[in-house]
Amino acid sequence: MQRSEFQPCVYILASAKYGALYIGVTSDLMQRLYEHRSGSVAGFTKRHNVKKLMRFEQFGTMELAIAREKQLKRWHRDWKTNLIEQDNPGWVDLAVGLGFDPV
């Protein structure tokens, strides 16, 4: 991904269908997915094997993306699950469609 393609986004990862969820924000989704999937960064996602991309939303500014991340993190788990299932009812790992190997 070239630098000019960087775009602020909020993403939701899961360990499995109805498994552990993680919500994050980044300006470089491809790089961030690589970090999560390779386990190169210690933390929640590495400890709980949360690597599958369930949803992402792109924004025009990082401020808007951060605001959305904070909103989603306050949501109840059921709301997050419903949000995922609106566009991804099968809990398909969207990272595979972006060129990543299945996990």
C-alpha positions in Angstrom: 0.0 0.0 0.0 1.5 3.3 -0.9 1.5 6.2 1.6 -1.0 8.2 -0.5 -3.5 5.4 0.1 -3.4 5.6 3.9 -6.8 6.3 5.3 -8.1 6.6 8.8 -10.3 3.7 9.8 -11.9 1.9 12.6 -11.8 -1.9 12.5 -13.2 -4.8 14.5 -11.3 -8.1 14.9 -12.5 -11.4 16.3 -10.9 -14.6 17.5 -13.8 -16.6 16.0 -17.5 -16.3 15.4 -18.9 -14.9 18.6 -15.4 -15.0 20.1 -13.3 -12.3 21.7 -13.6 -8.9 19.9 -11.2 -6.0 19.5 -11.9 -2.5 18.2 -9.0 -0.4 17.0 -8.3 2.7 14.9 -5.4 3.2 12.4 -4.4 5.3 9.4 -2.8 2.2 7.8 -5.2 -0.8 8.0 -2.9 -3.1 6.0 0.1 -2.5 8.2 -2.0 -2.8 11.4 -3.6 -6.1 10.2 -0.1 -7.4 9.5 1.0 -6.6 13.0 -2.1 -8.3 14.6 -1.9 -11.4 12.4 1.9 -11.8 12.9 1.6 -11.3 16.6 4.5 -8.8 16.5 2.9 -6.5 19.0 2.2 -7.7 22.6 -1.3 -7.1 24.0 -4.9 -8.2 24.0 -5.0 -9.4 20.4 -1.9 -11.6 20.8 -3.0 -13.0 24.2 -6.4 -13.9 22.9 -5.5 -14.8 19.3 -7.8 -12.1 17.9 -6.7 -11.9 14.2 -9.8 -12.1 11.9 -11.1 -8.8 10.4 -14.8 -8.7 10.8 -15.6 -5.1 9.8 -13.9 -1.8 9.0 -15.1 1.7 8.4 -13.1 4.4 6.6 -13.1 8.1 7.5 -11.9 11.4 6.1 -10.0 12.4 9.2 -8.3 10.6 12.1 -10.4 12.7 14.5 -13.6 11.2 13.1 -12.2 7.7 13.2 -11.1 8.1 16.9 -14.6 9.4 17.8 -16.2 6.4 16.2 -13.7 4.0 17.9 -14.6 5.5 21.3 -18.3 5.2 20.5 -18.0 1.6 19.5 -16.0 0.7 22.6 -18.8 2.0 24.8 -21.4 -0.2 23.0 -22.8 -3.4 24.6 -21.4 -6.6 23.1 -24.7 -7.5 21.5 -24.7 -4.2 19.6 -21.2 -4.9 18.3 -22.2 -8.4 17.2 -25.3 -7.0 15.4 -23.1 -4.4 13.7 -20.8 -7.1 12.4 -23.7 -9.3 11.3 -25.3 -6.4 9.3 -22.7 -6.6 6.6 -20.8 -9.9 7.5 -23.4 -12.4 8.7 -21.1 -15.3 8.1 -18.3 -13.8 10.2 -16.0 -14.1 7.1 -12.4 -12.9 7.7 -12.3 -9.8 5.4 -8.5 -9.7 5.6 -8.4 -12.7 3.2 -10.1 -10.5 0.6 -7.4 -7.9 1.2 -4.7 -10.3 0.3 -3.8 -11.9 3.7 -3.5 -15.6 4.2 -6.3 -17.3 6.1 -5.7 -17.8 9.9 
